[in-house]
Amino acid sequence: MKLPVCFLGFGEAGQSFCSDKRWQGEAYGCDVKLEQDDNRLAKLNDFERFGVKAIEPVDTLSNGSNLILSVVTADQALKAAERVASFLKSGTLYLDMNSAAPTTKQTAATLMHDKGIDYIDVAIMSPVIPKQLDVPLLLAGVEADLAKSKLSELGFQNIRIVGEQIGQASAIKMLRSVMIKGIEALTSECALAAHRAGVVDDVFGSMGESWPSQADYNLDRMMVHGVRRAAEMDEVLKTLEDLGVEPLMSRGTVMRQRAIGSLGFNPPPTNLTKKLEKLDINFDEATK
């Protein structure tokens, strides 16, 4: 018997997980795009393509499973929890896998706990593609041991419990993003200026032989995922402010990630030179 599980949101993460050949879940899914006329058909096609049973309307969510994996965008994490909490059965295990600030997850956890729902703070610590079920997961919450067991049963391979307090996992994720997404933003600023100065090879060559390919990868991530990464960085700002750290650098990261992501280069140009040529033409307009 495969373990029944319901995805709340069915985008890149959910699709990546259940398409891994090691996946052992009987998957159901609920996605807000099912309620949008312009997106409904495409989302139904996603469910069918990955063998996931669509659940609608949202108030029937608990018919699928008492194990929920919430994989929406960072800016929708709390809204999703607020929307579905009253439709879940007491004893449901709700794994919030979204990139959100500790206080955001603590608010969602209080909402769930008040309704008898077990809430787990989960941090996904790397891109889900290409790792899929090998993606590193950090767990925090009173029922983290149970959550780890369920995730292992589904096929996840790399799970670590970091504590019982909601927010412990997400704090690690958020503070790591200060560096990872900040370096991406700095890369874009450096690379575009170097391109306009005609010194890209000299600049990145002076940093080490791996940097041209790293710069290409960093720009690739921003072009494809910049808008989503900016939403996550908004939660990073909240995390830093809650800790009493002024997020001067991270505010710039939000702006750069959002500006480049909003250009719509998906798929992106195939190499660093072509990426920079595209940025050179479009970037000023995007940042006005």
ZADO-1210 file (C-alpha; in nm, 4 decimals, padded with zeros to 6 digits):
<atoms>
<atom x="00.0000" y="00.0000" z="00.0000" code="MET" pos="1"/>
<atom x="00.1356" y="00.3395" z="-00.0975" code="LYS" pos="2"/>
<atom x="00.1106" y="00.6212" z="00.1554" code="LEU" pos="3"/>
<atom x="-00.1667" y="00.8711" z="00.0694" code="PRO" pos="4"/>
<atom x="-00.0386" y="01.2283" z="00.0621" code="VAL" pos="5"/>
<atom x="-00.1884" y="01.5546" z="-00.0550" code="CYS" pos="6"/>
<atom x="00.0098" y="01.8384" z="-00.2115" code="PHE" pos="7"/>
<atom x="-00.1163" y="02.1837" z="-00.1294" code="LEU" pos="8"/>
<atom x="00.0076" y="02.3621" z="-00.4387" code="GLY" pos="9"/>
<atom x="00.1341" y="02.1591" z="-00.7320" code="PHE" pos="10"/>
<atom x="00.4165" y="02.3420" z="-00.9050" code="GLY" pos="11"/>
<atom x="00.7825" y="02.2612" z="-00.9516" code="GLU" pos="12"/>
<atom x="00.8406" y="02.1056" z="-00.6089" code="ALA" pos="13"/>
<atom x="00.5419" y="01.8716" z="-00.6055" code="GLY" pos="14"/>
<atom x="00.5934" y="01.7707" z="-00.9657" code="GLN" pos="15"/>
<atom x="00.9613" y="01.7029" z="-00.9053" code="SER" pos="16"/>
<atom x="00.8954" y="01.4880" z="-00.5996" code="PHE" pos="17"/>
<atom x="00.6247" y="01.2650" z="-00.7427" code="CYS" pos="18"/>
<atom x="00.8056" y="01.2147" z="-01.0744" code="SER" pos="19"/>
<atom x="01.1102" y="01.0628" z="-00.9024" code="ASP" pos="20"/>
<atom x="01.1190" y="00.6876" z="-00.9729" code="LYS" pos="21"/>
<atom x="01.1650" y="00.6264" z="-00.5993" code="ARG" pos="22"/>
<atom x="00.8393" y="00.8038" z="-00.5082" code="TRP" pos="23"/>
<atom x="00.6146" y="00.5815" z="-00.2978" code="GLN" pos="24"/>
<atom x="00.3146" y="00.8030" z="-00.2367" code="GLY" pos="25"/>
<atom x="-00.0429" y="00.7854" z="-00.3595" code="GLU" pos="26"/>
<atom x="-00.0591" y="01.1506" z="-00.4516" code="ALA" pos="27"/>
<atom x="-00.3515" y="01.3915" z="-00.4395" code="TYR" pos="28"/>
<atom x="-00.3298" y="01.7627" z="-00.5036" code="GLY" pos="29"/>
<atom x="-00.5068" y="02.0927" z="-00.4528" code="CYS" pos="30"/>
<atom x="-00.3987" y="02.4114" z="-00.6258" code="ASP" pos="31"/>
<atom x="-00.5500" y="02.7591" z="-00.6331" code="VAL" pos="32"/>
<atom x="-00.5008" y="02.7664" z="-01.0123" code="LYS" pos="33"/>
<atom x="-00.7868" y="02.5187" z="-01.0422" code="LEU" pos="34"/>
<atom x="-01.0120" y="02.8123" z="-00.9471" code="GLU" pos="35"/>
<atom x="-00.8687" y="03.0431" z="-01.2142" code="GLN" pos="36"/>
<atom x="-01.0295" y="03.0236" z="-01.5570" code="ASP" pos="37"/>
<atom x="-00.7061" y="03.1132" z="-01.7375" code="ASP" pos="38"/>
<atom x="-00.4987" y="02.8503" z="-01.5556" code="ASN" pos="39"/>
<atom x="-00.7419" y="02.5706" z="-01.4739" code="ARG" pos="40"/>
<atom x="-00.6917" y="02.3551" z="-01.7835" code="LEU" pos="41"/>
<atom x="-00.3115" y="02.3729" z="-01.7684" code="ALA" pos="42"/>
<atom x="-00.3133" y="02.2757" z="-01.4017" code="LYS" pos="43"/>
<atom x="-00.5510" y="01.9845" z="-01.4621" code="LEU" pos="44"/>
<atom x="-00.3090" y="01.8712" z="-01.7317" code="ASN" pos="45"/>
<atom x="-00.0258" y="01.8880" z="-01.4774" code="ASP" pos="46"/>
<atom x="-00.2174" y="01.6638" z="-01.2383" code="PHE" pos="47"/>
<atom x="-00.2942" y="01.4140" z="-01.5132" code="GLU" pos="48"/>
<atom x="00.0617" y="01.4146" z="-01.6489" code="ARG" pos="49"/>
<atom x="00.2114" y="01.3270" z="-01.3106" code="PHE" pos="50"/>
<atom x="-00.0571" y="01.0818" z="-01.2057" code="GLY" pos="51"/>
<atom x="-00.1895" y="01.3004" z="-00.9241" code="VAL" pos="52"/>
<atom x="-00.5596" y="01.3093" z="-00.8377" code="LYS" pos="53"/>
<atom x="-00.6943" y="01.6639" z="-00.8276" code="ALA" pos="54"/>
<atom x="-00.9007" y="01.7567" z="-00.5227" code="ILE" pos="55"/>
<atom x="-01.1597" y="02.0291" z="-00.5572" code="GLU" pos="56"/>
<atom x="-01.3198" y="02.2237" z="-00.4108" code="PRO" pos="57"/>
<atom x="-01.0734" y="02.3072" z="-00.1363" code="VAL" pos="58"/>
<atom x="-01.3179" y="02.2204" z="00.1426" code="ASP" pos="59"/>
<atom x="-01.2834" y="01.8525" z="00.0443" code="THR" pos="60"/>
<atom x="-00.9068" y="01.8595" z="00.1011" code="LEU" pos="61"/>
<atom x="-00.9144" y="01.6106" z="00.3880" code="SER" pos="62"/>
<atom x="-01.0782" y="01.3490" z="00.1610" code="ASN" pos="63"/>
<atom x="-00.7392" y="01.2857" z="00.0024" code="GLY" pos="64"/>
<atom x="-00.5117" y="01.2285" z="00.2982" code="SER" pos="65"/>
<atom x="-00.4317" y="01.3290" z="00.6554" code="ASN" pos="66"/>
<atom x="-00.0734" y="01.4023" z="00.5434" code="LEU" pos="67"/>
<atom x="-00.0376" y="01.7440" z="00.3763" code="ILE" pos="68"/>
<atom x="00.2739" y="01.8761" z="00.2022" code="LEU" pos="69"/>
<atom x="00.2357" y="02.2515" z="00.1585" code="SER" pos="70"/>
<atom x="00.4521" y="02.3592" z="-00.1369" code="VAL" pos="71"/>
<atom x="00.3140" y="02.6965" z="-00.2448" code="VAL" pos="72"/>
<atom x="00.5163" y="03.0145" z="-00.3013" code="THR" pos="73"/>
<atom x="00.6723" y="03.1963" z="-00.0067" code="ALA" pos="74"/>
<atom x="00.4236" y="03.4823" z="-00.0176" code="ASP" pos="75"/>
<atom x="00.1307" y="03.2371" z="-00.0094" code="GLN" pos="76"/>
<atom x="00.2501" y="03.0099" z="00.2738" code="ALA" pos="77"/>
<atom x="00.0481" y="03.1704" z="00.5531" code="LEU" pos="78"/>
<atom x="-00.2503" y="03.2443" z="00.3301" code="LYS" pos="79"/>
<atom x="-00.2651" y="02.8788" z="00.2271" code="ALA" pos="80"/>
<atom x="-00.2561" y="02.7628" z="00.5888" code="ALA" pos="81"/>
<atom x="-00.5283" y="03.0103" z="00.6850" code="GLU" pos="82"/>
<atom x="-00.7466" y="02.8981" z="00.3983" code="ARG" pos="83"/>
<atom x="-00.7328" y="02.5232" z="00.4566" code="VAL" pos="84"/>
<atom x="-00.7048" y="02.4933" z="00.8357" code="ALA" pos="85"/>
<atom x="-01.0803" y="02.4694" z="00.8944" code="SER" pos="86"/>
<atom x="-01.1126" y="02.1931" z="00.6333" code="PHE" pos="87"/>
<atom x="-00.8538" y="01.9593" z="00.7850" code="LEU" pos="88"/>
<atom x="-00.9308" y="01.6863" z="01.0353" code="LYS" pos="89"/>
<atom x="-00.7877" y="01.6846" z="01.3849" code="SER" pos="90"/>
<atom x="-00.4702" y="01.4762" z="01.3844" code="GLY" pos="91"/>
<atom x="-00.3709" y="01.5761" z="01.0315" code="THR" pos="92"/>
<atom x="00.0052" y="01.6139" z="00.9850" code="LEU" pos="93"/>
<atom x="00.0714" y="01.9425" z="00.8029" code="TYR" pos="94"/>
<atom x="00.4242" y="01.9801" z="00.6664" code="LEU" pos="95"/>
<atom x="00.4914" y="02.3422" z="00.5750" code="ASP" pos="96"/>
<atom x="00.7756" y="02.3103" z="00.3225" code="MET" pos="97"/>
<atom x="00.7630" y="02.6733" z="00.2111" code="ASN" pos="98"/>
<atom x="01.0427" y="02.9303" z="00.2359" code="SER" pos="99"/>
<atom x="00.9020" y="03.1548" z="00.5056" code="ALA" pos="100"/>
<atom x="01.0260" y="03.3472" z="00.8070" code="ALA" pos="101"/>
<atom x="01.0199" y="03.1736" z="01.1461" code="PRO" pos="102"/>
<atom x="00.7498" y="03.4106" z="01.2730" code="THR" pos="103"/>
<atom x="00.5374" y="03.3403" z="00.9640" code="THR" pos="104"/>
<atom x="00.5571" y="02.9686" z="01.0344" code="LYS" pos="105"/>
<atom x="00.4911" y="03.0211" z="01.4038" code="GLN" pos="106"/>
<atom x="00.1714" y="03.2089" z="01.3183" code="THR" pos="107"/>
<atom x="00.0622" y="02.9278" z="01.0865" code="ALA" pos="108"/>
<atom x="00.1515" y="02.6681" z="01.3510" code="ALA" pos="109"/>
<atom x="-00.0634" y="02.8392" z="01.6144" code="THR" pos="110"/>
<atom x="-00.3552" y="02.8417" z="01.3720" code="LEU" pos="111"/>
<atom x="-00.3129" y="02.4699" z="01.3031" code="MET" pos="112"/>
<atom x="-00.2559" y="02.3686" z="01.6627" code="HIS" pos="113"/>
<atom x="-00.5746" y="02.5454" z="01.7694" code="ASP" pos="114"/>
<atom x="-00.7614" y="02.3057" z="01.5402" code="LYS" pos="115"/>
<atom x="-00.5817" y="01.9921" z="01.6567" code="GLY" pos="116"/>
<atom x="-00.3530" y="01.9737" z="01.3529" code="ILE" pos="117"/>
<atom x="00.0120" y="01.8758" z="01.3927" code="ASP" pos="118"/>
<atom x="00.2315" y="02.1339" z="01.2201" code="TYR" pos="119"/>
<atom x="00.5892" y="02.0712" z="01.1093" code="ILE" pos="120"/>
<atom x="00.8343" y="02.3404" z="00.9980" code="ASP" pos="121"/>
<atom x="01.0231" y="02.2003" z="00.6974" code="VAL" pos="122"/>
<atom x="01.3065" y="02.3759" z="00.5148" code="ALA" pos="123"/>
<atom x="01.4056" y="02.2618" z="00.1652" code="ILE" pos="124"/>
<atom x="01.7772" y="02.3385" z="00.1544" code="MET" pos="125"/>
<atom x="01.8563" y="02.3203" z="-00.2171" code="SER" pos="126"/>
<atom x="01.6783" y="02.3447" z="-00.5534" code="PRO" pos="127"/>
<atom x="01.4451" y="02.0482" z="-00.6028" code="VAL" pos="128"/>
<atom x="01.5744" y="02.0049" z="-00.9574" code="ILE" pos="129"/>
<atom x="01.7781" y="01.7964" z="-01.0149" code="PRO" pos="130"/>
<atom x="01.7907" y="01.6452" z="-00.6647" code="LYS" pos="131"/>
<atom x="01.4211" y="01.5492" z="-00.6394" code="GLN" pos="132"/>
<atom x="01.3879" y="01.3087" z="-00.3440" code="LEU" pos="133"/>
<atom x="01.7549" y="01.3591" z="-00.2537" code="ASP" pos="134"/>
<atom x="01.6869" y="01.7227" z="-00.1689" code="VAL" pos="135"/>
<atom x="01.8062" y="01.8037" z="00.1869" code="PRO" pos="136"/>
<atom x="01.5173" y="01.8605" z="00.4284" code="LEU" pos="137"/>
<atom x="01.5388" y="02.0128" z="00.7764" code="LEU" pos="138"/>
<atom x="01.2503" y="01.9460" z="01.0163" code="LEU" pos="139"/>
<atom x="01.1390" y="02.1185" z="01.3354" code="ALA" pos="140"/>
<atom x="00.8347" y="02.0501" z="01.5514" code="GLY" pos="141"/>
<atom x="00.7052" y="01.8309" z="01.8298" code="VAL" pos="142"/>
<atom x="00.6001" y="01.5616" z="01.5812" code="GLU" pos="143"/>
<atom x="00.9193" y="01.5874" z="01.3740" code="ALA" pos="144"/>
<atom x="01.0038" y="01.2191" z="01.4305" code="ASP" pos="145"/>
<atom x="00.6677" y="01.1154" z="01.2878" code="LEU" pos="146"/>
<atom x="00.7105" y="01.3549" z="00.9967" code="ALA" pos="147"/>
<atom x="01.0548" y="01.2141" z="00.9225" code="LYS" pos="148"/>
<atom x="00.9106" y="00.8630" z="00.9203" code="SER" pos="149"/>
<atom x="00.6333" y="00.9634" z="00.6789" code="LYS" pos="150"/>
<atom x="00.8715" y="01.1468" z="00.4473" code="LEU" pos="151"/>
<atom x="01.1042" y="00.8479" z="00.4423" code="SER" pos="152"/>
<atom x="00.8090" y="00.6255" z="00.3568" code="GLU" pos="153"/>
<atom x="00.7311" y="00.8547" z="00.0615" code="LEU" pos="154"/>
<atom x="01.0883" y="00.8138" z="-00.0636" code="GLY" pos="155"/>
<atom x="01.2759" y="01.1197" z="00.0653" code="PHE" pos="156"/>
<atom x="01.6402" y="01.0321" z="00.1273" code="GLN" pos="157"/>
<atom x="01.8015" y="01.3247" z="00.3100" code="ASN" pos="158"/>
<atom x="01.6133" y="01.4323" z="00.6222" code="ILE" pos="159"/>
<atom x="01.7454" y="01.5866" z="00.9429" code="ARG" pos="160"/>
<atom x="01.5575" y="01.6978" z="01.2544" code="ILE" pos="161"/>
<atom x="01.6950" y="02.0227" z="01.3985" code="VAL" pos="162"/>
<atom x="01.4641" y="02.0713" z="01.6973" code="GLY" pos="163"/>
<atom x="01.1136" y="02.0750" z="01.8396" code="GLU" pos="164"/>
<atom x="01.0462" y="02.4482" z="01.8096" code="GLN" pos="165"/>
<atom x="00.8681" y="02.5824" z="01.5043" code="ILE" pos="166"/>
<atom x="01.0998" y="02.8245" z="01.3277" code="GLY" pos="167"/>
<atom x="01.4266" y="02.6428" z="01.3915" code="GLN" pos="168"/>
<atom x="01.4354" y="02.4890" z="01.0441" code="ALA" pos="169"/>
<atom x="01.3132" y="02.7986" z="00.8640" code="SER" pos="170"/>
<atom x="01.5688" y="03.0218" z="01.0422" code="ALA" pos="171"/>
<atom x="01.8496" y="02.8138" z="00.8921" code="ILE" pos="172"/>
<atom x="01.6927" y="02.8364" z="00.5474" code="LYS" pos="173"/>
<atom x="01.6263" y="03.2099" z="00.5660" code="MET" pos="174"/>
<atom x="01.9712" y="03.3057" z="00.6899" code="LEU" pos="175"/>
<atom x="02.1389" y="03.0834" z="00.4322" code="ARG" pos="176"/>
<atom x="01.9410" y="03.2688" z="00.1646" code="SER" pos="177"/>
<atom x="02.0963" y="03.5984" z="00.2755" code="VAL" pos="178"/>
<atom x="02.4223" y="03.4643" z="00.1372" code="MET" pos="179"/>
<atom x="02.3133" y="03.2417" z="-00.1529" code="ILE" pos="180"/>
<atom x="02.0651" y="03.4773" z="-00.3142" code="LYS" pos="181"/>
<atom x="02.2739" y="03.7780" z="-00.2209" code="GLY" pos="182"/>
<atom x="02.5706" y="03.6350" z="-00.4105" code="ILE" pos="183"/>
<atom x="02.3424" y="03.5810" z="-00.7101" code="GLU" pos="184"/>
<atom x="02.2351" y="03.9448" z="-00.6986" code="ALA" pos="185"/>
<atom x="02.5940" y="04.0645" z="-00.6681" code="LEU" pos="186"/>
<atom x="02.6884" y="03.8404" z="-00.9603" code="THR" pos="187"/>
<atom x="02.4261" y="04.0029" z="-01.1818" code="SER" pos="188"/>
<atom x="02.5406" y="04.3526" z="-01.0894" code="GLU" pos="189"/>
<atom x="02.9078" y="04.2710" z="-01.1432" code="CYS" pos="190"/>
<atom x="02.8475" y="04.0790" z="-01.4669" code="ALA" pos="191"/>
<atom x="02.6302" y="04.3413" z="-01.6314" code="LEU" pos="192"/>
<atom x="02.8767" y="04.6182" z="-01.5486" code="ALA" pos="193"/>
<atom x="03.1673" y="04.4032" z="-01.6717" code="ALA" pos="194"/>
<atom x="02.9784" y="04.3355" z="-01.9939" code="HIS" pos="195"/>
<atom x="02.9217" y="04.7053" z="-02.0540" code="ARG" pos="196"/>
<atom x="03.2889" y="04.7721" z="-01.9823" code="ALA" pos="197"/>
<atom x="03.3989" y="04.4894" z="-02.2123" code="GLY" pos="198"/>
<atom x="03.5954" y="04.3092" z="-01.9390" code="VAL" pos="199"/>
<atom x="03.3831" y="04.0052" z="-01.8485" code="VAL" pos="200"/>
<atom x="03.6573" y="03.7493" z="-01.9137" code="ASP" pos="201"/>
<atom x="03.9167" y="03.9491" z="-01.7212" code="ASP" pos="202"/>
<atom x="03.6903" y="04.0114" z="-01.4211" code="VAL" pos="203"/>
<atom x="03.5651" y="03.6571" z="-01.3767" code="PHE" pos="204"/>
<atom x="03.8995" y="03.5079" z="-01.4799" code="GLY" pos="205"/>
<atom x="04.0622" y="03.6955" z="-01.1925" code="SER" pos="206"/>
<atom x="03.8259" y="03.5244" z="-00.9462" code="MET" pos="207"/>
<atom x="03.9174" y="03.1687" z="-01.0394" code="GLY" pos="208"/>
<atom x="03.8494" y="02.9237" z="-01.3178" code="GLU" pos="209"/>
<atom x="03.5086" y="02.8177" z="-01.1826" code="SER" pos="210"/>
<atom x="03.3609" y="03.1681" z="-01.1791" code="TRP" pos="211"/>
<atom x="03.2508" y="03.2051" z="-01.5438" code="PRO" pos="212"/>
<atom x="03.0343" y="02.8927" z="-01.5124" code="SER" pos="213"/>
<atom x="02.9186" y="02.9963" z="-01.1642" code="GLN" pos="214"/>
<atom x="02.8152" y="03.3381" z="-01.2947" code="ALA" pos="215"/>
<atom x="02.6223" y="03.1721" z="-01.5768" code="ASP" pos="216"/>
<atom x="02.4447" y="02.9454" z="-01.3265" code="TYR" pos="217"/>
<atom x="02.3631" y="03.2329" z="-01.0908" code="ASN" pos="218"/>
<atom x="02.2083" y="03.4374" z="-01.3710" code="LEU" pos="219"/>
<atom x="02.0206" y="03.1301" z="-01.4899" code="ASP" pos="220"/>
<atom x="01.8588" y="03.0894" z="-01.1468" code="ARG" pos="221"/>
<atom x="01.7598" y="03.4560" z="-01.1336" code="MET" pos="222"/>
<atom x="01.6136" y="03.4645" z="-01.4838" code="MET" pos="223"/>
<atom x="01.4002" y="03.1553" z="-01.4261" code="VAL" pos="224"/>
<atom x="01.3134" y="03.1924" z="-01.0570" code="HIS" pos="225"/>
<atom x="01.3870" y="03.5553" z="-00.9702" code="GLY" pos="226"/>
<atom x="01.0282" y="03.6554" z="-00.8908" code="VAL" pos="227"/>
<atom x="00.9810" y="03.3550" z="-00.6625" code="ARG" pos="228"/>
<atom x="01.3225" y="03.4100" z="-00.5049" code="ARG" pos="229"/>
<atom x="01.2341" y="03.7745" z="-00.4402" code="ALA" pos="230"/>
<atom x="00.9208" y="03.6590" z="-00.2554" code="ALA" pos="231"/>
<atom x="01.1399" y="03.4348" z="-00.0422" code="GLU" pos="232"/>
<atom x="01.3781" y="03.7241" z="00.0200" code="MET" pos="233"/>
<atom x="01.0851" y="03.9313" z="00.1463" code="ASP" pos="234"/>
<atom x="01.0562" y="03.6650" z="00.4174" code="GLU" pos="235"/>
<atom x="01.4320" y="03.6921" z="00.4727" code="VAL" pos="236"/>
<atom x="01.3898" y="04.0656" z="00.5373" code="LEU" pos="237"/>
<atom x="01.1263" y="03.9832" z="00.7956" code="LYS" pos="238"/>
<atom x="01.3561" y="03.7279" z="00.9569" code="THR" pos="239"/>
<atom x="01.6440" y="03.9733" z="00.9835" code="LEU" pos="240"/>
<atom x="01.4226" y="04.2507" z="01.1195" code="GLU" pos="241"/>
<atom x="01.2747" y="04.0123" z="01.3785" code="ASP" pos="242"/>
<atom x="01.6314" y="03.9398" z="01.4896" code="LEU" pos="243"/>
<atom x="01.7179" y="04.3099" z="01.5124" code="GLY" pos="244"/>
<atom x="01.9511" y="04.3032" z="01.2101" code="VAL" pos="245"/>
<atom x="01.8970" y="04.5839" z="00.9581" code="GLU" pos="246"/>
<atom x="01.8686" y="04.4103" z="00.6160" code="PRO" pos="247"/>
<atom x="02.0545" y="04.6722" z="00.4141" code="LEU" pos="248"/>
<atom x="02.2171" y="04.4298" z="00.1700" code="MET" pos="249"/>
<atom x="01.9207" y="04.1943" z="00.1485" code="SER" pos="250"/>
<atom x="01.6840" y="04.4721" z="00.0393" code="ARG" pos="251"/>
<atom x="01.9046" y="04.5163" z="-00.2664" code="GLY" pos="252"/>
<atom x="01.8909" y="04.1429" z="-00.3268" code="THR" pos="253"/>
<atom x="01.5105" y="04.1570" z="-00.3366" code="VAL" pos="254"/>
<atom x="01.5212" y="04.4322" z="-00.5976" code="MET" pos="255"/>
<atom x="01.7767" y="04.2592" z="-00.8208" code="ARG" pos="256"/>
<atom x="01.6078" y="03.9182" z="-00.8010" code="GLN" pos="257"/>
<atom x="01.2650" y="04.0613" z="-00.8815" code="ARG" pos="258"/>
<atom x="01.3904" y="04.2846" z="-01.1639" code="ALA" pos="259"/>
<atom x="01.5689" y="04.0039" z="-01.3466" code="ILE" pos="260"/>
<atom x="01.2983" y="03.7453" z="-01.2811" code="GLY" pos="261"/>
<atom x="01.0309" y="03.9806" z="-01.4140" code="SER" pos="262"/>
<atom x="01.2002" y="03.9984" z="-01.7555" code="LEU" pos="263"/>
<atom x="01.0454" y="03.6628" z="-01.8426" code="GLY" pos="264"/>
<atom x="01.3547" y="03.4878" z="-01.9808" code="PHE" pos="265"/>
<atom x="01.2336" y="03.1299" z="-01.9315" code="ASN" pos="266"/>
<atom x="01.4001" y="02.9361" z="-02.0774" code="PRO" pos="267"/>
<atom x="01.7014" y="03.1645" z="-02.0399" code="PRO" pos="268"/>
<atom x="01.9732" y="03.2206" z="-02.3017" code="PRO" pos="269"/>
<atom x="02.2175" y="02.9324" z="-02.3195" code="THR" pos="270"/>
<atom x="02.5445" y="03.0893" z="-02.2021" code="ASN" pos="271"/>
<atom x="02.6802" y="03.3811" z="-02.0015" code="LEU" pos="272"/>
<atom x="02.7514" y="03.6035" z="-02.3027" code="THR" pos="273"/>
<atom x="02.4009" y="03.5653" z="-02.4433" code="LYS" pos="274"/>
<atom x="02.2469" y="03.6186" z="-02.1001" code="LYS" pos="275"/>
<atom x="02.4362" y="03.9432" z="-02.0581" code="LEU" pos="276"/>
<atom x="02.3402" y="04.0610" z="-02.4060" code="GLU" pos="277"/>
<atom x="01.9745" y="04.0103" z="-02.3179" code="LYS" pos="278"/>
<atom x="02.0152" y="04.1828" z="-01.9829" code="LEU" pos="279"/>
<atom x="02.1976" y="04.4765" z="-02.1375" code="ASP" pos="280"/>
<atom x="01.9008" y="04.5463" z="-02.3650" code="ILE" pos="281"/>
<atom x="01.6235" y="04.4940" z="-02.1085" code="ASN" pos="282"/>
<atom x="01.7610" y="04.5533" z="-01.7611" code="PHE" pos="283"/>
<atom x="01.7334" y="04.9320" z="-01.7379" code="ASP" pos="284"/>
<atom x="01.3653" y="04.9177" z="-01.8321" code="GLU" pos="285"/>
<atom x="01.2959" y="04.6456" z="-01.5754" code="ALA" pos="286"/>
<atom x="01.4514" y="04.8421" z="-01.2907" code="THR" pos="287"/>
<atom x="01.2744" y="05.1735" z="-01.3509" code="LYS" pos="288"/>
</atoms>
